[in-house]
Amino acid sequence: MPAYNAERTLPATIADIPLGSVDEIVLVDDGSTDRTVEVARHLGLTVICHSRNRGYGANQKTCYRYALEHGADIVVMIHPDYQYDSRLIPHAVAFIELGICDVVLGSRIRSRREALAGGMPWWKYVSNRLLTVIENVALGQNLGDFHSGFRVYRRTVLETIPFERNADGFLFDTQMLVQAVYFGFRLGDIPMPVRYFPEASSIGLGRSIVYGLGTLATVAEYWAHRLRIYQSPLFSRRTTGQ
């Protein structure tokens, strides 16, 4: 769980995780100014603290390094802001365990009505749809939501992808999926109800525009690398310590 000021939503997120569906819950606090760390420790979570706010991507890097170092076979990433439905964790994990997928995402876009009824801002819905269509076409995929904050990875994905080279900000998530496609991993998704409310984390319009442009640039970088126009370090296999 990459966390930042999740004091008010963390207990509900943890409470919904089905008993026995995970072996360890790790929360990486990215310099929160509230009681996130105290609450996480009270709940019995493994807590790692950044001394300062380093960014969403940098937070995930710490999460995945810990998971690999401690022998995790399957890694679930979910935001602790109660936006995504943690009850679905065992169902998403099952697709990895059965050998059907290497990466599973929770898709917030089962239908336009449901997404908007869940509180997704209309401009976020439109931008998500446009970017997802472009990414599906450019990357040869058929995902419903390329920008989900619920993801499940097989260990080999994290061992292969050079995630340490990715951005420390929100673009990290896009880079991870584009890299997974490049290295031939199988991506899939499951429908996931989503909740938008004041305490749930969400980037604003300005940062969304920057993120969208970064997403398009990452897809372009993928094709430039494939066509050998530009050799990107994002698509060089990960080595120990990267």
CORJO-V207683 format. One line per field, one symbol per residue. ss: DSSP state (h for helix, s for strand, l for the rest). burial: b if it has 24 or more other ideal C-beta (glycine too) atoms within 12 Angstrom, else e. A space follows every 50 residues. Layout:
# CORJO-V207683
ss = ???
burial = ???
This chain:
# CORJO-V207683
ss = lsslllhhhhhhhhhllllllllllssssslllllhhhhhhhlllsssss lllllhhhhhhhhhhhhhhllllssssslllllslhhhhhhhhhhhhlll llsssssllllhhhhhhllllhhhhhhhhhhhhhhhhhhlllllllllls sssshhhhhhllhhhlllllhhhhhhhhhhhhllllsssssllsllllll llllhhhhhhhhhhhhhhhhhhhhhhllllllhhhlllllll
burial = bbbbbbbebbbbbbebbeeebbeebbbbbbbbeeebbebbeebebbbbbb eeebbbbbbbbbbbbbbbeeebebbbbbbbbbbbbbbbbbbbbebbeeee bbbbbbbbbeeeeebeebebeeebbebbbebbebbeebbebebbbbbbbb bbbbbbbbbbbbbbbbbbbbbbbbbbbbbbbbbebbbbbbbbbbbbeebb bbbeeeebeebbebbbbbbbbbbeeeeeeeebebbeebeeee
